Amino acid sequence: MAKKQRVLPGYGLSMGITITWLSLIILIPLAALFIKAAGLGPAQWWSILTSPRVLAAAKLTFGASAAAAGVSVVLGLLVSWVLVRYRFPGRGILDAIVDLPFALPTAVAGITLTQIYAPTGWIGKYLAEWGIKGAYSPFGVFIALTFIGFPFVVRTVQPVMEDLGPELEEASASLGANRWTTFRRVIFPLLVPALITGFTLAFARAIGEYGSVIFISGNLPMKTEILPLLIVAQLEQYKYEGAAVIAAGMLIVSFGLLFLINLLQRRLNWQSR
């Protein structure tokens, strides 16, 4: 039986390069991480991962990341709607500003946010009047994670919204639906998969963020300390196995959460067909 010819040749070569490249930049480093962490036994793993300091850092890291990603979804949807549906002077500048967190070094972003949200900063002094502490608090961590995750939502939702076009809104209006009903019943369901993708990207980015957070958080153990900082602290104390265990635990939890989110997204995509 003759071998079936593919329309596009080079499958074997391209697949081999793909697997090799992914192995070099992802699989091998991750395998090395778990091999290093395997130097400690299960009891030591449990002792490290359930220590009060690690649990407090994990609660702040994952909680603040989820909250920041959720806020980014709401604000990202609003900004995407404005950029796609309206034409106004300065639209191009506003569109470019969205990408600034991508280009700005995270350390610079952290220093800037700290200066702004410090008790004597431009915004921090007004928050202080209401008894809200911006910098050097969990709220400061949330601000930094929102700053670095927000563009992921906009850049994920914006192309989908552009493909929808105004025709759906016009057709809905012609059938007697008001604007809120059109958005809730027609537009929003089509944007849900993109919003979930944006949430996933923002959440994943926030979990591993380090540079912008260490300045604004204050790095107080049990209060404003995040997991990446705790890993660095372990490395500075030459506790390489302990750092590997924390990183491995962080990776396992992150992978599980992202897997569940992607599973939900696939289910929604299947239901929309």
N, C-alpha and C positions, 0 to 999 in steps of 0.2 A: 504493500500500500504506500502510495507516494506521500511524502511528508507535506503537511499543510503549510503553504507559504503565507507568511504574515505580510500585511499591507506595508508596514513599516519595518525594515530590517534592523538588525543590530540589537535584538532583545537580549541575547546572552551577554554581550559586551556591556550594554547599558546597565543591566541588572547587576552584573559583577562590580562595576564601578560604584553603583549606588550602595550595595551592601558593604563594600570595602570602605567607602567614605563614612557611612553611618557608623560602622564599627570603630573607625579611628576617632571620630569626634564624640560619639555617644556611648556605644556599647562597651568598649574597652575601658574608658574612664570610670563608668558606673560599676563595671565588674571589679576594677581595682579598689573602688570605694568599699564594696561589700567584702572583698577579700581582706582588706585592712581591718574592717570592723569585726570580721570573723575571728580575729586574734583574741577577742574576749568571749567568754562563755555566755549562755543564756541568762544566768543569774546576774552577771555584770551588766548585760544589756538592760535587763529589767530595772536594776538599781539606778542606772544612769538615766533612762528614759522616764522613770517615775519619780525622780528627785523633784522636790518642790520648785527649784529654780528652773529646771527644764520645762516642767508643766506650766509654770507661770509664763515663760517665754513663748511656749507653744500656743497657749490661750490667746495671748496678745497678737502673735504673728498671724495665726489663722483667723481669729476674730476680726482684727483690723483689716486684713486683706479682703475678707468676704464683705465687710461693711463698705470698704472703699470701692470694691468692684460693683456692689449694688448701687451706690450713689453714682458711679461712673456710667452705669447703664442708663439711669434716668436722665442725667445731664447730657450724656452722649447722644441719646435719642433726640433731645431738644435741639442741641447744636446741629446735628445732622439734618434735622427737619428745616432749620433756618437756612443752612447752607444750600440745600437742594431746592427747596420750594420758593425761596424769595431771591430777588435780585435787588441789591442796594449798594451804594458807594462803600468801598472798603471791604467788600465781600472776599476778594482775593487775599487781602491782608489777614482777615479773620481766619480764612482757611489755612493760611501758612502758620499762624500762631498756634493752631492745634498741634502742629508737628514739633513745636519747640521742646517739649519734654523728651522727644526722641534724640534731638541733637545736643541738648544741654547736658554737660557732665553731671552725674548724680551728686557728686560732692558739692559742686557749685549750687545746684538746686537746693541741697540741704542747708547750706550756709545762708542762702537767700531767704528760704522759708523760715529759718530760725530767727533771722533779723526782723522779719515782718511780723511773726507771731509771738515774739518774745514779749514779756510784760510791758516793755517800753517801746515795742515796735509799732508800725503804722496801724496794724489791725489788732495786735495783741493788747494794746492799751485800752481799746474799746471793749474787747472781750473781758478784760480784767474788771471793768466796771460792772459787768454782769456776773462776776464770780467765776468766769470760765478761764481756765488756764490753757493757752495755746501751745507754746513750745514747752518742752520738758514734761510732757504728759502723754498718756495714751491718745488723747485727741490730736496731739502733734504728729504721732505716728500715722494716724488715720489721714491727716492732711497730706503728708508726704506720699503715702501710698495712693491716694486719690490723684495726686498730681502726676505721678508716673504711669498710672494705669488708664487715665481718662482718654488719651489719644487712641488706644487700641479699640475702644468701643466706637468712636467716631469713624475711624477708618474701616471698620468692619461693616457698620450699618450704612454709611453713606453710599457706597456703590449699589447696594441692594435697593435703597430708596430711589436712586437715580433710575434704575431699571424699571421701577414700578410706573413712573410717569403719572401725570395728572389725569389720565383718561379714566382710571378707576374711580377717582373722586368725582369726576364729572358724571360718570354713569350712575354712581350711587346717588348723587344729588338729583339726577333726572328721575329716579325712582321714588323720590320723596324723603330720603334719609337726610337728617341734619348732619352738621359737621362732626359732632361728637360720635354719633352712631356710625358715620362713615369711617372715622378713625378706629373706633373700637371693634367694629365687625368686619371691616374690609382691609384696612391698612395694617393695623397692629398684628393680626395673626400671621401676615406674610413676613413681618419683621422679626418675629419671635426667634426663629433659628439663628438669624444674624446677631440678635441681642444676646443669645446664649453663648455664641462664639465669642463675642466681645467680652462678655463677663468672664468666660474661661481664660481668655488671654490676659485680661487685666488682673484676674485673681492669681494666675500662675506667675505673672511678672511681679506682683506685690509680695508673694511669699518669699521670693529670693532676693528682694531688694535689700541693699545694705548702705550704699553711699549716702543717699539722701536722708535716711532714717537716723543714722548714728548721731547726726548733729542736732536734729530737732527733738529727739527723744530724751536726751539726757542720760541714757544708758544706766538707769537705776535698776539694780537687781531686784527681781520680784515685782517690779512696777512698770518700767518702760524698756525693759531689755527684750530684744527680739532674738529669734533662733540663730540667724546668720551671725549676729554679734557674739552670741554664746559659743558658736563654733570657732570663731576667730580667737576668742579668749582661751579656748581649750588648746588651740594650736600654739598660741604664745606661751603657754605653760608646758609645751612639749607633751601634751596628752593627746597624741595622734589617734590612738584607738578610740578614746572617748569622743573626740571630734568626729571621727568616722561613724561611730554609733549614732550620734545625734543627727548627722547628715543623712545616714541611711534611714533612720526612723522618719525624718522629715520627708525624705523622698518617697517612702512607702505610703505615708498618709496623703501626700500631695497627689501621687499617682492614683490612689483610690478615689479621691475626690474628683479629680479630672476625668477618670473613667466613668464615674456615675453621671457627671455633667454631660459628657459626650454621648453616653447611652440615652439620656433624656433627649438630647438634641436629635439623635437618629430616630427615636420614637416619634417625635414631633414631625420630623421630615416625612416619615412613612405615613403618618396620619393625614398629612396635608396633600398627599398624592391622590 
